């Protein structure tokens, strides 16, 4: 916004007992300090927001607190409104002023609504303006593939609508705004008229799927489907776009096999994945705060938490992120580092003494005492009780 534009809109305007005289040439931050003359003859410098909100309403000549200054707006005129008095009502601690409109109506408003220019009438001006407006006649006009036939009833949003005939022969009801803005160009028949949907893909392979023939349409969807056979023998109908863009490559057997393969490479013990703990341990998994398990709450504090063996532990709320990190690291030392160390130790004992390992499956249990955590394990080669 240019300096000239900001200056010209306040000079000569009135706020409470003040009339803006000029730009003082001084600044408060990036805001102009306006030189204002008070009705008592004094002067004061104030920024725009303080004038418009009513924080500064005089030069300080009034001895009454702001909350008791109930007559400084009475008789003043704002647009078509004339302030007649204090209504006695309050909204968020602010006086609601009773204002008489030129049309005869009354309205109660806060000072800031009047002085900022947000309210200039009781609402009669927009109503009078709207009553004179007539909807534009679109009958016979062409919008893309749509030809307007006749007016329709307003929709749920009270928008003016028109009945249109599409080039495909179907009639549809479209809001006037969508027609004139170009958002509506057909009844929807061309929404999925992509060249890919019309392409013959018979016999082509997409991952594990081979397209056999177009699927029969059920009339509920404009999308095209192909009947496909998966390498596993199962047949199914797949959306053409999903096939061509690689979103669907099997009947579902591929993802199941990949999940099983990934699971085979993972080592699970007591509902705990060893590989996941090691990734956390080496710092490869972090959240948006740059540290896993830390969350910034709406109150501005950091909440630390940790989940281990299917149990979620709340480690507390901290004003200092350093304290939250320490709480998380202390818990990780017992639950993650301790678990990995005990499990590695257990594997060595199991290799040295398979008979002992067969009778003593790995055991690692965490107990909480106040804010501290302790673990009991047989990873040291002892039999846990």
N, C-alpha and C positions, 0 to 999 in steps of 0.2 A: 504494500500500500504506500502510495507516494506521500511525501510530507505535505504537499499542497492540499491533497484530499483530506488528510487528517485535520488540518487547521481550519478549513472553511466551515466545517459542520458544527462547531461549538461556539464560535464568536457570535455574541448577541443573544445566545440562549440563556434561559433562566433556570436556576436550580435552587429551590427554597428561597432564601433571601439574597441569593447571589446571582449576578449577571456576568457572563464571561466577556471580558474586555479584549484580551489578546493573548497570544503565545508569549510567555515571559522570556523565551529563549533558553530556559533552564530545563534540565531533565532529571527525572527520578527513575534510575535504571534506564529503560528504553521508552518511558512514558513522558509525554509533554507535560510540563507544569504550566497550567493556564492561570493567568492573572485575572482574578474575579473581584468585582466591586460589590460590596454589601449595601443593603438598604440603609444601614446606619452611617454610611460614608467610609467605612473601613475597607481594607483590601486583604486578600488572602491568595496564596498559590495552592492549587490543587490539581491532581491528575484526573483524567476523564472518568475512570471507574469510581472514584470516591464521590464525584459530583453526581453521577447517574444513579448510584446506589443510595445516595442520601447520607453517606458517612460525613460528608462536609456539606452543610446547609447554610452556614453563615460564617462570618469572620471570627467568631468566638465571642461576639458581643452579648449573646444570650446567656444568662446565668443559670437557666434551667437545664437539667440533664436532658439528653436527647429523648428519652422515653416520656418526658413531661411536655415536650414541645408539640402540642396538639393543635395549635391554631395557625402554624406557619404555612399551611397549604390552603386554608379556608379562603374561598373567593378566587383562587387562582384557576386559570383556564388551561386545559391541555387538549388540543384538538377540538372535538365537539363536547368535551366534558368540563363541567365546572364543579370544583370541590365545595361541598356544602357543610361538611363537618366530620367529626370522628364518629364512626358507627358504634364504637364501644367494643367491637370484636377485634380479636388478635389472631394472626396466623404466623406461626414460628416466631412469636415475640414481636412481630411488626404490626403497627396500626393498620387497620383496614378503613380507608377513607370512603365516605359516602359521596358519590359523584352524580350530578344531574346531567343527563345528556340532552342535546338540543331537540331530540325526537320526543322527549318527555320521559324516557326510561331512566332507571337508576341502576347503579352498579357499585360494588364495594371493591376497592383496589388498594394494593400496597403502594407506598411512596415510589419505590423503584420502578413499578410498572408505569406510573404516570411520568416521572421525570426522564426515564429512558426513551419514552415515545412508543413503548410496546403497546400501550392502550390509548386509543384516541377517540373511542366511542363505546357505547354499551354493547356493541355488536350489531347495531342496525345497519351500518354501512355495508358490510359484506352481504347481509341478507338482502338489502335493497339492490345491490349490484347483481347478486345471483338471480333475483327474481326477474331482472331485465334480460338475462341471457337466455337464448334459445339454442337448442342443440342444432349443430350444422346438419343440413339434409345431405346424407350420403347416398340416397337412392340412385341406383344406376351406375354408380362409380365403380371402377375396377381397381382392385388391390391385389397384384400378383395374379393368382388363379381364382380369386374370389370376386364375385359380382354382387353388390349390395342389392337386396330385394326390397326389404321393408324394415321398419323399426321393430324392436323386440322389447320385452320387459327388462327393467334394470336388474342387474345381477345382485348377489348378496352384498357386494361392496358399494351398492347404489350407483354403479357405473352405467352409462348409456350403452346399450348394445344394439346390434343390427343382425338381422337374418341374412345370410349370404349363401349364394350358390357357387359351389366349387366346380372347376372344370371337369372333375371326375363324375359330376352329377349329384353329389351329396350336398344337402343343406346343413348349415351349421350356424350357431349363434356366437358372434364375436364382439367383444367390447370395442367401442369406437376408438379408444386410445391405442389399442393394439393394431387396428387397421391403419390408422394415420401414422403411427410410428414405424410401421413396416415389420413389426414382430410377427404378425399373422399374415401369411401369404397363401395358405391353403387350409383345407379342413384337417390336415394332418396326413393326407395320403402320400405326400412326398417326403415326409420326415425320414423315412427309412429307405428312400429310393436311391440307395447308393449303388454305383456300378458293381460293387462287390456282391451285393445281394442278388444281382441278376446274372452273375457269372456262372457258367457251367463248370462245376468242380468234380464231376462224376469220375470216380476212380483215383482221385488224387489223395495223397497221404498227408496227414497232419499229426505229427508225433506218432502215436500208436493207432490213430484212427484213420480209416479209409472211408471216404464219402461214397455211398452207394447210389442214392437217388434223393431228390427233394422230398421232404416230409409233407404229409397232408396238413393243410392249415385247419385250425379249429375255429377260426373266425374271431378269436378273442385277441389276437396279436397281429400287428402289421409286419413283424419281423419274419424273415425266411429261415427255415430250418432244413437241415440235411440229415437223412437217416444214415448213420455211420456204424461200422463194425470195428470193434477194438481187437487188438492182437490177442487178447485173452479169450475172445469169442463172444463177448457180450455186445449187443446192439443197442443203440440209443439215438435219440434225436438231439442235434446240437445246433445252436444258433450260428448262422453263417459267419458273422463278424467275430465270434469267439474262436471259430476254427481258423480263419484267415490270419488273425492277429496273434494266434498262439496261446490264447487264454485257456483253451481246452485242448488237451493233447491225449486224453485217455478217458475211459469210463470212470476213472477214479482209482484204478489199480496202481497207476504210476505213483501217485502221491502216497498211497498206503505202503508201497514197497520202499519208497525213499524214507518214510518215517520209521519203518521197521529197521532199515539198514542203519539209519542214524542211531536208533536205540541200541542196536547191537554193538556199536562202537563206544557207547557210553557205559560207565560203570555206576550202577545204582546200589546204594547201601542205606538202609533205614530211611527210605524216601529222600535220599540225598544223592545228587549227581556229583561225582568226584571231579569231573572235567569242568563243571560249572563253578565249583568252589575255587578251582585253580585259576580260572579266568578272572574271577573276582579278586583273587589274591594278587595276580600280576597287574591289576589296574586296568584291564582291557574293557571292563564294563563300568560305565559311568552314566549318571543321569544329567538332566539339564543344569543342575547346580555345579557340575564338574566333580561330584563325589557321590557315589552310590549310597542310597539310604538316607539322604538329607533332603528335606523339603522346606521351602520357605512358606510360612503360613500367612494368612491375611493380616495377622497381628504384627507381622514383621519379625517374628521369631523363627528359629530353625528347629524343625522337629526331626529327631534322629530315631531311626527304627531299623530292625533287622528281622529277617525271617529265616528260620533254621528248622529242618526236619518237620516242615509243615506247620510250625508254630510261629506266630508273629509277635515280636517283642517291641513295645514302645520304650525307647531309651530316654525320653524326656524332651522338653522344649528349652531352647537356649537362645539368649540374646546375642551371644558371640558365636560366630560360625566355628571358631577354633575349638570352643568347648564341645560343640555338637560333633565335630570331626573326632575329637578325642574319645567321646562316648562310643561312637561307632567303631573306632579302631580297637578300643578295649574289648568290645563285644566280639569283633572279628577274631581277635587274638585267641579267644576261647573256642568260639564256634567254628570258624573257618580254618585258621592256622593250626589250632589244636587238633581238629578233626583230621586234616591232611597228614599231619605228623604222626598221629596215632594210627591212621590207616596204613601208611607206608611202613611203620614199625611192625604192625600186625602181619603184613604180607611177608616180611622177613622171617618173623617167628613161624608163620605158617609153612614157609618153604623149608625151614630147618626141622620143624616137627609137625608133619601133616596130621598125625594122630591127634595131637593137641588141638589143631585147628578144626578138625572134624567134630570134636566134642565141644569146642568153644567158638561159636560164630562171632564175628566182629561186633563189639558193643561200644557205643559212645553215647552217653546220656548227659544232658546239660541241666543243671539246677540253678535257680535264681534265688539269691539271698539278698534282699534289699536291692541295691543298685549293682551288686556284683554277681558274676556268673562263675560257676565251677562245673567241672566235667568229671565224670566217672567212666573209665574205659578199661578194656582188656588189651589195648594196643601195645602195652608194655610186656606182654607175654604172661601176665597174671590172669587168673580166672576172676572176673568181676562178680561180686555178690549182689 
